[in-house]
Structure formats: structure tokens, C-alpha cells
Amino acid sequence: MTKRLTILAAALTAALPVAALAQQPQQQPVQQARQPSAAEIAAFKRDMQTAAQYPLPADFLPRMTATLNAIRAANISPPNAQNLSLAQTIDQTAAIPGLAPILSAHGFTARDFVLGLSSFGLTESLIRQPPPAGAQAPTPNPANVALLRAHQQDVDALVQAMN
């Protein structure tokens, strides 16, 4: 496994404890993050490649921005998907009360929503900071790269809606 994927996997498994520690008083002992197993790393790599290759529709950027704004207006919070697989995240998203009608009104299923956001985030990240030569990073869908590069204003609007 490349150093980049090791760092990504470690960052994903350690992000919650680090965020929690940032809010705790200094006196409390620091807990070590659990290292992912080989099976978890393999599943993470498969999920990353699935997300990277997921085809974004041509109208994805404005439609997802409108969807996120509608979700925020409905005061619906996303599930805590930290350390979950794509399948688990999709299942948790589908179970959120009141979310399905909003997604449907914007032409998304829970699967489309999660995979679309994952694909967008991964592709945008790989465009912004390409991996070093020889890294075994996922390869983004070329059509998604072209879509994001051709619509930077819409990319910026979606990034803002995500924050």
C-alpha cells in the first residue's frame, strides 16, 4: 500500500478522536486511534475506487447544490458516516426521516446522493491536489473531471453548500 493510502486510511479512522481531543481540556490522557485492519483498508480502497468512477450527470452540480440547500432548510442533519463503508452510509442516509422526499424531488435516491457527493468530493480533491507520481490513488472518472473543470463556478457553489 502506498504511503498516501496509508495516510488517508489513518486520517479517516483517527479524525473523530482528534476532533474530540481538540475540544477536551489538556489534562485528559490522549487515546490512540485504532489502526485499520487489512480487510478494512481493502474495503476502503474499493469504496474509493467506486466513488471515483461513479458517473456524475451533466446537471449534478446545480442539482446537488439545490438539494443540499433544501436539506438544510428542512433542518435535516446528515448521518455520522465516519468510518462507515459506502453501503453503510447509503443505508443510514436512506433511513433519515424526511430525507427521501427531498432527494426524490431533486432526482436523487439515497444511493445517487451518497455516491454523487463522494465522487464529487474525491474528484475535486484529486483535481485540486493531484497525488504524487506512482501513488496508487483512485483514478477519477474522466467525464467527471471534465465536468468539474468546465463549471468552476458551480463547483464553488457546491463546495459552499457542503460547508
Protein Blocks (a to p, Z undefined) as FASTA:
>chain_A
ZZklmmmmmmmmmmmmmmmmmmpcfklccdddddddfklmmmmmmmmmmmmmpccdfklm
mmmmmmmmmmmmnopacddfehiafklmmmmmmmpghklmmmmmnopafklmmmmmmmmm
mmmmmmmmccdehiacdcddfklmmmmmmmmmlmmmmmmmmZZ
